[in-house]
């Protein structure tokens, strides 16, 4: 699409919004950025916009937002927000930053969505491709916004994209070469009218524009992703059963299957990241690498040298025999379930934040068996306290830093102090990365 001369309003002056504005300017459009946050909260981003000569406003959306040919929205803006609702009523075309960037990207897009595992899988895709001799970028909800690198990717290169349901809500022609849905469990129900079907329908959109020349990869062990149909060539992965087309693990080995040919790619012990959840993260990467045409020994090397990702079960420090683990990326209950299963030692758990309709019954038995104390934080602290205090020592703490300080009096040698909040971070922090950094700084200051 030719954007030259178009007036483009961009809602949100954080990472993706700023990147979209800069991309719009590079394309010859006239961007205008608007955010409801007060200037002091987004001052650094506004400085960047000002240095680019891009017009902006903060503290609310004025009528100038609607004087545009196109509106690009950031993923943090609810689809039923007042500004988007009014734009719809005025007949203004609305697209996500994902759609905007993809419309000018010439590279092969690998799109990864799902409730859990997106960040690790996205990073693993790029790591394996780069280690196999290809060239891949990571973008989306991980690291850089897609708009930041969209014009830099050539036709023989890859973009590994972490894609959220919010970004998919406003796509039009987004058409990834490879699309993966890792899993679907209840999440973000506060944004989807407490109806999981609305959430599922958003996730499904990742494949809606694909055709037979593209590839759709789904989790055969997840009942909600298994039934999703795509027009693309379909592959599946499983750690429970053999699949007819895709990848599976059996007896400590990982196999790729295509055209009834079984190929032993590597062993599960070759994965640098351990645990059942990481095996699920690795299998779609194996499928994609094999479709691209990489050799098994190179794929194995990529899988075995992957360092993991920040804020996902990240070891921070050990003090007096107590390990501090940063799992700030755990923004839903399902992620905490995996985190709790990753440790055998007694756990002091930091839980809470902006609630998204969480049902804690899923982790009730795990908490009973593995958690010795809970620090409840954020706007959902009372909900956390009311649910867990009947069967585990639970304390409401005002700040994350004070949770770390409190642990000094509650910990014993061999304990795990685990930040795995099960909630969004926006009540207290800019994002989950900010939350994780605050936790790590507090731990390192002990």
N, C-alpha and C positions, 0 to 999 in steps of 0.2 A: 504493500500500500504506500502511496505517496502522501507524506504528511506535510510537505513543504507549504508554508503559509497558513496552516490550520491553527486555530486558537484552541489550545488544549489545557483544560483545567485539571489539576492533579490534587486529589484529596489525600492529605497526610504528608507531613514534612519530616518523616523519619527515613529510615534507610531506603526502602523501595520507592517512596515518593520523591526523594531527592534524586535518586538514580534515574527515575522515569523523566523527571524534569530536565536533567542534563542530556538524556538521550533525545528527548523532544527537540531541544535546542540544536543538537548535532544534526538532526534530520531536517532542520529548517523550519520547524514549527515555532509557535509563540506560546511558551508555557506560562502558566500561572498556578502557584501552589498555595493551598489553603489548609489551615489546621486549627482545630479548636483549642489546642494547648496554648497556654500563655507563653509569651516570647522567651522568658527566662528558662523555661523548661526545655526548649528546643533551640536555644541560642546558638549552639555549635552548628547545627544544620542550617540555620538561617544565615549564618556567616558564609557557609559554602554556597548557598543560593545567591547571596549578594555578590560574591566574588565572580559568579558566572553571569551576573547581570540578569538574573531571573526574578521576576516580580513575585511577591508572596504576601500573605497576610496570616496573622496568628490571633488567637483568642476568640475565634468564631468564623463562621462562613458568611460572607457578605453576598449581596446580589451579583457581584462581579464574577463569582464562581460559575454562574449560569450563562454568562456571555461567552459561549464557547461552541466549537464545532464537535468536540469530543471531550468526554470526561474519563479520566483514568483514576481508579480507586486503589488505595493500598489495602492489604489483607486485614489490617486491624480495624477497618471501618465496617461496622455491621451493615448488612444488606438492607435492613429496615430503618437505617438512620434517617434523620430528617433531611439531610442534604441529598442523599441518594433518592429518597422517596420523591422529593420535589423535582429533582432532575428527570426522573422517569415521567412525572406528570407533565413536564414541559417537552417531552419527546426527545430529550438529549440522549445520545448514544453513550452508554456506560460500558467500559471494559476494565478488566483487571490489569495490573502491571505485568502480570504473566502473559496475558494476551498481547499487550502492547509490544513487549520485548520479543516475543516469539515471531511476531509478524515481520521482523526485520533481521532475524537470525538465520544464516545460511547453513549452520552446522546441524549435526544429528542430535536431536534432543532425547535424552533418557529421562523420563519423568517418573518420579517415585512418590507415591502417596500411601496412606494407611494411617491407622491410629497410632501405632508404635513402630519404632525402628527406622523411621524415614531418614534421620540424620546420619546414623551409622551406615545405612545401606547406600545413601547418596555419596558419602565420602569413600566408601569401599569401591563403588563403581569406578570413580575417577582414579583411585589409587591403582586398581588392577589394570585398567586400560593404559595408564601411563607407564606402568611397569612392564606391560606387554609390548611397548614400543609405539603405542598410539598417543594421541594428544587429547586430554579431557580437562574440562574446567568444572568446578563445583559452583553452584549458585542457587538462588531461590531463597528458601528459609534458612539456608546454611551459609554463613559467611556473607558473600556478596549478593546483592540483588541481581536478578537476571538482566535488567536493563543496563547494568554497569558493564557487562561483558558481551552483550548480544552482538554488537557490530565487529567484535574481535575474532569471532569464531569462523573458520573457513569450512568449506563443504566437506572436507575429509576429517574434520575434528568433531568432538563430542562435548555436549554440555550435560552434566549430571545434575538434575534439578530436584531439589526437595520441594514438593508441591503440596500446599494445604487445601482443604476443602473450601476455605474462604476465597482463595485465588481462582478456584475452578468455578465458583458461583457466577463469575462474570467473564467467561470465555466465549468466543464465537467461532474461531477457526483453529484454535490451538490443536496441533496435530503432531504429537511426539512420534519419533521413529520407534522407540521402545517405551512402553507404559507398564508400570508395575503397581499393583495394589497389594501391599504386604499383609494387611489384616484390617478388620473393621470391628471395633467394639464401641460401646456408648461413649461419646465424648462431644464436647462443645454443644450439648443439647440446649444450653441456654441461648445459643444463636440459632437453633433450628426448631424452636417451638416445642421443645421437649419431645420431639418425634424422631426416633432413630431413622425412620424411612427417609426423612428429609436429608439427614446426614449421609445416608447411603447413596441417595440420588446425586448428591454433590460429588462424592468420591467417584462414582461411575462415569462422570463427565470426562475423566482423564482420557478415556478411550473413544469418546463419541464421534470424533472426526477421523479416526484411523481407518485404513483400508487394508486389503490383503497384502500390500507391500510393507506394512508395519507389523509390529509384534506386541502382543498383549500377554503379560505374564501374571499369573494369579496364584494365590496360596490355596492348594487343594485341601489343606487341613482346616481351613477357615470356612465355615458354612456360609457366611455372608459374601465372601469374595468368590467362592467356588461357583456360584450360580450366575455370576455376572457374565453376560454374553458380549462379545466384541466382533466387529467386522474384520479385525486384524487377524493375522496368523496367531493362534493361541498356544501358549505353553503354560505348564503348571509346575509347581514345586511342592515337595512333601518330605517330612521326616518320619511319617508313619506308614506310608504305602508307596509301592512302585507307581510311577506315572508312565503313560504311554508316549508323552511328548513333553520333555522338560528335564528336570533334575530332581533327584531324591537321594536320601542318605539311607544306608542299610549296613548294619554290622561294621560301623566305623569307617565306611567308605562313601564317597560322593560320586554318583553316576549321572552322566548326561545321556538322554535318550532322544533319538530323532530317527524317523524312518525305520523303526524297529531295530536300530543299532544301539547297543549299550556300550558306553565309553566310561571307564574308570578314570575320572579326572584327578582326584586326590583323595586323601583320607581326612576325616573330620579332625584328627589330631594336628593336621597341617595348619588349621586356622589359628591365627594369633589371638583372636578374640574368642573367649570361651563361653559356653552356656548354650542352652537350647534356643534361646531367643536370637543369639548371634548366628546359629546355624540357619535359622529361617532368613536372616538378613543376607547370608552369603549365597544361598542357592539361586536367587534371581540374578545375581552377579555372574555366577558360573554359566547360567543359561545364555545371558547376553554376550559374555566373552566368547562362548563357543559359536554363537550365531555369527558374530563378527569374524571369527576365524582364527582366533589366537590358539597357540599350542598349549597343551596341558601343563608342561613344565613351567611356562611363563605365568599361567593362571595360578598355579600352585605357589610360585614365588610371590606373586602379588598378594594372595590370601595370607601367606605366612609372615609377611613383613608389614602388614597394616598396623599402624600404631594406636588405632582407636580414635575416639573423638572427645573433645572437651565437653564437660558438663554431663557426660553419660557414664555413670559408674566410674568416675575419674578419681583415682587415688590422689589425695592431696598431701597427707603427711601422717607419720606415725609418731605419737608422743607417749612415752611411758607404757608402751605395749598396746595403745589404743589407736586404731586406724580411723582417719577422717575421710569420708567418701562424698564427693560432689556428684549428685545425680539430679541437678537442677532441671535437666531436660525432661524429667518425669513429671509431665503436666496433666496426667490422668491416672486413674486408679489402676488400670491395667499395667502401666509402666512400673508402678510401685510393687505390684504383684511379682513381676520379673526381678525387680531389685531385691526384694526380701528373700526370694528363692536363691539368690546368688551368694548368700552368706550363711554359714553355720553358727558363727559366733553371736552372742547376745548383742542386740541392736538398740541404740538410742536413736529414735526416729524423729526427724524434724518434718512436720506435716502441716500443710495449709497454704492459703493464698486466696486468689480469686476463684471461688467455687464455680464449676461448670455443670452443676447438676449431678455431683458425684454420689454414687451408691457404694458405701464402704463395706457392704456385706461381702464383696468379692475378696477382700483381704482380711476379713475378721479372724479366721482360723490361723492364718499365717502370723498375724500380729500377736495373737494369743500365745503362739508357740515360739516366736523368735524375737519379739520386741519386749524390752524390759521397761522402757519409758518412752513417752511421746511428748515432744514440745510442740504445742499448737500455735501457729502464727497466722497473721494476716486477717483479712475480713471474714474468713471462714473458720476462725479459731474456735468460736463457740460451738459450731456444728461438729467440728472434730472432737472437742472436749465432750460434748453430750453423747456422741456415739461410742467413743473408746474408753471413757473414764470408768465405766462400770467393770471393766475387766483388765485394764492396764493402767499403771500410774501415768496420768496425763496432766500436763501443766500448761496453761496459757502464758506465753512469753511475748513481750511487746515488739522485740526486734530480732532479726536473724543473728546479729552480733551478740546479743545477750543470750541466745540459745547456745552459742559456742562457749561463752563464758560460763554458763550454767553447767555445761557438761563437765567442767573441771571437778565439780563437787559430786556428780552423779556417776561418773565413769569408773570402771575397774579395768585392770589389765585384761586384755583379750576382748574387750568390747569393740563394737563398731559404732561410730557416730555418723549417721547417714542422713544427708539432706536429700529427701525424695518426696517432694511436696504434694504430688497428685493434683495440683492446682496451677492455674495460670499465675503469672507474676505481676500483672498490671496494677494490682492494688498497692504494691509497695515498691516496685522496680520498673525499669524501662522495658525489660524483657527477661527471659530466663537466663541469658548470658550474663546480664547485669547481676541478677540474683546469685548466680554461681560464683562470679568474681568477688562479690561481697562476702560470701561464705569462705572462699579460699583466703581472702585477705584477713578475715577474722581468725581463721585457724592458724595462719602463718604469724599472726601477731601474738599468739599465746606464749 
